[in-house]
Amino acid sequence: MISYILAIICGVAVLAVDQITKYYILNNFEIGGTAEFLKGFIDIIYINNKGGAWGILQGYTWALLSITAIIMVICFTLLLKLGKNNKILFWAITLVLFGGIGNMIDRIFRDGNVVDFLHFEFWPTFPIFNVADCAVVVGGGLLVVYFIYDSIKETKEKKLKATERL
């Protein structure tokens, strides 16, 4: 039970850090403004992103909001139906949900713009991102781990049942 409570607390903390960092960037940088953050690793470059990941659906705020809302409903449904059965699944969905909320807040209250500011200095072509994006990616990664683990477990159970019938 404590793991589930920690996941919710972590989700709320991610959302708070996301919004606080975006507020800081908005009030201390001009669009295109840069600063070194972790030398050789991450720097700050403030941009407004009207698109999704890698700028897809640029300017289609209504579509991005709709897609995000649908994903969040699916995640919330999965959380209620399956989350209590597996801690990894619960953590994964919680991170995706709170990350999605962070970017949805931007789209709704910042004229369709998402504030992005983190940039890998060592990978110049990688998109600029934010804390909410990190939560969604980590949550998505955990979902992949969960589904791979669940698939392997299910395959082993089927093989075991098949050998028991022999």
N, C-alpha and C positions, 0 to 999 in steps of 0.2 A: 504493500500500500504506500509506503514511503517513497518508492521510486516514482509512482504516479504523481504524487504531490510535488516531488522535486521536478518532474517534467513540466508540470503546469507553472511552477515558480520560475523555472528556466525560460519557458516560453514568454512569460510576462516580462522577465528581465531582458530577454532579447528584444522584445517590442519596445521597451523603455529605452534601451541603449540605442536602438535603431532611430527612434524619434529624437532623442537627445543629440546624437551625432549629426543628424540631418539639420536640426535646429542650429547647431553650432556652425556647420558649414554654411548654411543660408545667411547667417549673421556675421560671418567672419571672412568670407571669400566672395569674390565676384565670379560669375560664370567663366570658366576657363582658368581660374586662379589655381596655382599649384603650390605645394609645399612638400618638403621631404618629411617622411614619417619614420620609416625604418629603412635606413640607408641600404641601397642595393636590393631591397625586397619590396617594400610597398611605399608608394608616395600618394599624395592627395592631389587629385585633379577634379575640380567641381564641374559637373555637367548636369543638365536637365535632360532626362531621357523620356521622350514621349512614346517610346516603343517598349517591347518586351526584351527578353534576353537577346543580345547581339543586335538590338534595334529592330527586331522583326515587328511587323504591324505598326510601324511608325505612324503616329497621328490617329490611330484607331482606338481611342480611349474607351469608347463604348464596348468594343469587342474585347479588349483586354480586361475591362471590369467584369464583363459577362463570363469570360473564361475563368477568371480568378474566382468569381462567385460560385460557378459550377464546381470547380476543383475543391473549394472550401466546403461546399455542401457534401460532396463525396467523401472528403477527409473526415468531416464531422460524423457522417453516418458510419464510416469504417471505425472511427474511434469509439462510438457508442456500441457497435455490434461486435467488433473484434479486439479492440484495444485493451480491454480488461483481461484478455487471455494471454497477452504477450507484451512484455516490457519494451522490447525493441520497437515493435509496431507502434506502441503508445508514444514513445519518445519521437519516433520518426514523424508521425502524423501531427503531433503537437508542434514540432519545429516548422513543418510545412505550413500549418495553420497560422501560427504567429508571424512567420515571415511574410506570408500572403497578406495578413492584416496590415503589416507595416507598409508594404508597397501600395495596398489599396487605399490607405489613409492618404498617401501622397497623391495618387491619381484623383481622388475625390476632392481634396482640399487645396491642391496646387495646380489646378487647371490642366489635369492630365499628365503633369510632369512627375517623374520619380527622380528624387535627388540621389545621384550616384557620385561617388568621390574616391573610392579605393581603387588603386591601380597597381598591378604587379609591375614593378620596374624591370624585373628580369624577363618579363614576357610582354613586350610592348604592344603586341597585337591583341592581347586578351582584353575583353570589354571591361570598362570601369563599372564597379559594382558598389553595393552597400551592405550593411549589417543584415538587413532582411533577406537579401539575396543569399548571403552565407547560410542563414538558417534554412532556407528552402533547399539549397544544395546539400547541406549535411543531412537534413531530413529525407530528401530524395535518395541519397546514398544509403541511409539506414533502411529505407524501404526496399531497395535493391537487395541489400544483405538479407533482410527478413525473407523476401520472396525466394531467393536462392536457397537459403537455409530450409525454408518450409518445403520447397520442391524436393530437395535432397532427402529430407526427413520422410516425406510422403513416398518417395521412390523406394527407400529402404523398408518402410512398413509394408508396401505392396510385395516386395521381394520376400520378406519374412513370412507374410501370409501365404504366398505361393509355395514356399518351401515347407510350410507347416501342413499344407494340404497333401503333399506327396507322401 
